[in-house]
Amino acid sequence: MKYSLESNIDENIEKNWNTEAKKCRNEIRNHTVEPISGEIALTQIRQILEK
């Protein structure tokens, strides 16, 4: 998807993005974190911002 949005991606940004994506993937695979749906995440963020 990122390639369809931007054709001139800075190599450093792309490298950092790939590193972060792999880190997140590994955290899910290793059960370090538990993924949640976008809907739940947005609900939680809204609740935090309302405080």
C-alpha positions as CSV (number, residue, x, y, z in Angstrom):
1,M,0.0,0.0,0.0
2,K,2.8,2.5,0.8
3,Y,4.2,2.1,-2.7
4,S,0.8,3.0,-4.2
5,L,0.7,6.2,-2.2
6,E,4.2,7.5,-2.7
7,S,6.6,6.7,-5.5
8,N,9.6,8.7,-4.3
9,I,10.1,7.3,-0.8
10,D,13.2,8.3,1.1
11,E,15.4,5.2,1.5
12,N,16.0,6.0,5.2
13,I,12.3,6.4,5.9
14,E,11.5,3.2,4.1
15,K,14.3,1.3,6.0
16,N,12.9,2.7,9.4
17,W,9.4,1.8,8.4
18,N,10.4,-1.8,7.5
19,T,12.3,-2.2,10.7
20,E,9.3,-1.0,12.8
21,A,6.9,-3.2,10.8
22,K,9.1,-6.3,11.4
23,K,9.4,-5.4,15.1
24,C,5.6,-5.2,15.5
25,R,5.2,-8.5,13.5
26,N,7.7,-10.2,15.9
27,E,6.0,-8.8,19.0
28,I,2.7,-10.3,17.8
29,R,4.3,-13.6,16.9
30,N,6.1,-13.8,20.2
31,H,2.9,-12.8,22.1
32,T,4.7,-9.8,23.6
33,V,1.7,-7.7,22.6
34,E,-1.9,-8.6,21.7
35,P,-3.3,-7.0,18.6
36,I,-6.6,-5.2,18.9
37,S,-8.9,-3.9,16.2
38,G,-8.7,-0.4,14.9
39,E,-12.2,0.3,16.2
40,I,-11.2,-0.7,19.8
41,A,-7.9,1.3,19.5
42,L,-9.8,4.5,18.4
43,T,-12.3,4.0,21.2
44,Q,-9.5,3.8,23.8
45,I,-7.7,6.9,22.3
46,R,-10.9,8.9,22.4
47,Q,-11.5,7.9,26.1
48,I,-7.9,9.0,27.0
49,L,-8.3,12.4,25.1
50,E,-11.6,13.1,26.9
51,K,-10.0,13.0,30.3
